[in-house]
């Protein structure tokens, strides 16, 4: 995917100053098929080094990641718009997505390219009776699940990120962000 393709279908209300801060990066990752793959993420320029380092560390420890594809990919569109639900249902790890928080009006940290979601099927968003994506389950014993001592969580938290698995009002196990 090229830089321009990574922004194809970008919502028209996304401010130029946010788009201009985004970088398309390529990362290598170990997957559930026990092979090394290459994927791409769109992330804020200030966080590129953190993400690249976290993926390098995850690769060394063979932590499995299902896929790493920008949200603008055609398979993650519904009615021509980027659709986070389709990306989550595909167990795709992604970062920049100009959208509001789940169930809210406030912009998500993803809208600024300052958050990443990893393996949503193993690491669901849970608030009360709502679990997203549908049919996902959080079980730390399952491969690809993030925990406090997981290499990605450890690496990013040590660099000032916060993990949604540590939140109290809800749990967003797939989500890591940095102000």
C-alpha positions in Angstrom: 0.0 0.0 0.0 1.3 3.5 -0.8 1.0 6.5 1.4 -1.8 7.9 -0.8 -3.7 4.6 -0.7 -3.4 4.6 3.2 -5.6 7.7 3.2 -8.0 6.7 0.4 -11.5 7.2 1.8 -10.3 9.4 4.7 -13.3 11.2 6.2 -13.5 14.7 4.8 -13.8 16.2 8.3 -10.3 15.0 9.2 -8.2 18.1 9.8 -5.2 18.6 7.5 -2.8 19.0 10.5 -3.7 15.5 11.7 -3.3 13.8 8.4 0.1 15.6 7.8 1.4 14.0 11.1 0.7 10.5 10.0 3.3 8.1 8.6 2.8 4.8 6.8 5.3 2.4 8.3 6.2 -1.2 7.4 6.7 -3.8 10.2 7.5 -7.4 10.4 5.6 -9.7 12.7 5.3 -13.3 13.7 1.9 -14.7 13.0 -0.4 -17.6 14.1 0.9 -19.7 11.1 4.4 -19.7 12.7 5.8 -17.5 9.9 7.1 -14.0 9.6 4.9 -11.6 7.7 5.2 -7.9 6.7 2.4 -5.4 7.4 1.7 -1.7 7.5 0.4 0.8 10.0 -0.4 4.4 9.9 0.8 6.2 13.0 1.7 9.7 14.3 5.2 10.7 13.4 6.2 11.0 17.1 5.3 7.4 17.8 7.0 5.6 14.8 10.1 4.7 16.8 8.0 3.3 19.7 5.9 1.1 17.4 8.8 -0.2 15.3 10.7 -1.1 18.5 7.6 -2.9 20.0 7.1 -4.9 16.8 10.9 -5.8 16.8 10.6 -7.1 20.4 7.4 -9.0 19.7 9.0 -10.6 16.7 12.0 -11.7 18.8 9.7 -13.3 21.3 7.5 -14.8 18.5 4.3 -13.2 19.9 1.7 -14.0 17.3 -0.2 -11.1 15.6 -2.9 -12.1 13.1 -2.6 -9.2 10.5 -1.4 -5.6 10.3 -3.2 -3.7 7.6 -4.3 0.0 7.6 -8.0 0.6 8.1 -8.3 2.2 4.7 -7.9 -1.3 3.1 -10.9 -2.1 0.9 -11.9 -5.1 3.0 -12.4 -2.8 6.0 -14.9 -0.5 4.3 -18.7 -0.5 4.5 -20.6 1.8 2.1 -17.3 3.3 1.1 -16.3 4.3 4.6 -13.6 3.0 6.9 -15.2 0.5 9.3 -13.5 -0.4 12.6 -15.9 -3.2 13.2 -14.8 -5.0 10.0 -11.2 -4.6 10.9 -11.8 -6.0 14.4 -13.8 -8.9 13.1 -10.9 -9.8 10.8 -8.7 -9.8 13.9 -6.6 -7.0 12.3 -4.1 -4.9 14.2 -4.4 -1.2 13.2 -3.6 2.3 14.4 -4.8 5.5 12.7 -8.5 5.7 12.1 -10.3 9.0 12.1 -13.3 8.2 14.3 -14.9 8.8 17.7 -14.5 6.6 20.7 -16.8 3.5 20.9 -20.3 4.6 21.8 -19.3 8.3 22.1 -18.9 11.7 20.5 -15.3 12.4 21.5 -12.5 11.7 19.0 -10.6 8.5 19.7 -6.8 8.6 20.1 -6.9 6.6 16.9 -8.2 9.7 15.2 -4.9 11.3 15.9 -2.8 8.2 15.1 -1.8 8.0 18.8 -3.2 4.5 19.5 -2.9 1.0 18.2 -5.2 -2.1 18.6 -3.6 -5.5 18.6 -5.4 -8.8 17.9 -9.0 -7.7 18.7 -10.4 -11.2 18.8 -8.0 -12.2 21.6 -8.1 -8.8 23.2 -11.7 -7.5 23.1 -13.3 -4.2 24.2 -15.5 -5.0 27.2 -17.9 -2.5 28.8 -20.7 -4.0 30.9 -22.5 -6.5 28.6 -20.9 -5.2 25.4 -18.0 -7.1 24.0 -16.4 -6.1 20.7 -15.8 -7.7 18.4 -18.7 -10.1 18.6 -17.7 -13.6 19.6 -14.4 -12.5 21.1 -13.2 -13.7 24.4 -10.4 -12.4 26.7 -8.4 -15.4 28.0 -4.8 -14.7 29.0 -4.0 -18.4 28.3 -4.7 -18.0 24.6 -1.9 -17.2 22.2 -1.9 -13.6 21.0 -3.5 -12.2 24.1 -2.1 -9.1 25.7 -1.4 -9.1 29.4 0.6 -6.9 31.8 3.7 -9.0 31.2 3.3 -9.3 27.4 6.2 -8.0 25.4 4.1 -5.4 23.5 2.5 -4.1 26.6 5.8 -4.0 28.6 7.6 -2.3 25.8 5.1 0.4 25.1 4.2 1.1 28.7 7.9 1.5 29.5 7.9 4.3 26.8 4.9 6.2 28.4 2.0 4.4 26.7 -1.1 3.3 28.6 -2.9 0.0 28.1 -6.7 -0.4 28.0 -6.4 -3.6 30.0 -5.5 -1.5 33.0 -8.5 0.8 32.7 -11.2 0.5 35.4 -14.5 1.8 33.9 -14.1 -0.5 30.9 -11.5 -2.9 29.5 -10.1 -2.4 26.1 -7.5 -5.1 26.0 -6.5 -4.6 22.4 -5.8 -0.9 22.9 -2.6 1.0 23.7 -2.2 4.8 23.4 0.1 7.6 24.1 -0.8 11.3 24.7 
